[in-house]
Amino acid sequence: MKYRKKPVVIEATQWFKNGDHPEDKSTMIMPSFEPSIESATPFLSEGKVVRRFRHPAVSGSIKCSRCNKIMHEHGWIDTLEDGHNVCPGDWIITGVKGERYPCKPDIFEATYEEVK
């Protein structure tokens, strides 16, 4: 048997770095551990949708087998199936029940078209 995906309108945002998703609500933070305010470098807080990648068994300095960028440049998104790495350039899709998951750009382009 063959099946066709039902036409459903989804929300999607392409993700490249921490804070890209419009619902991340990231803010600039001034680190309190710097010896002086002049040497402090502000940084974005953790995203609420796509968090920073971290895994106790995976070094952040190794390269991703999918995109060849270091893992520190990646994100993590909680999904219904536990969670997934998010490579820079992946699309973050909000599904029909509000669930979020990443989608590779080539798959996204083959599956979806923009609604005007």
C-alpha positions, 0 to 999 in steps of 0.5 A, a space after each residue: 500500500 502507498 500513502 500520501 501525507 495529508 496537507 497540513 500547515 506547520 510552523 518552522 524556523 531555520 536554526 543556525 545558533 543559540 537564540 535563533 528560534 523566535 520562542 527561545 527568549 534568549 537574553 544577553 547575560 553579563 558573566 559574574 565570574 569575570 574579575 572586572 566588568 571591562 574584561 567580561 564578554 556578554 553571552 546569550 542565555 540558554 534557549 527555551 526551545 533549542 538548548 545548547 548541545 551538551 552530552 556527558 559522553 560526547 566532547 563539544 570539540 569533536 566534529 558532527 558526523 552529519 554536518 562536520 561542524 564541532 558539537 559546540 555549534 549545535 543545539 539540542 531539542 527535547 522531542 516526544 522521543 526524548 530529544 535530538 541534536 540540532 545542526 546549524 541550518 536545520 529547520 525546527 518544525 512545530 507539529 500539529 500537536 505543538 511538538 517540536 523536532 528538527 528537520 534537515 534542510 534537504 528533507 524540509 525543501 523536498 517536503 514543504 513549501 511556503 504558504 503565502 
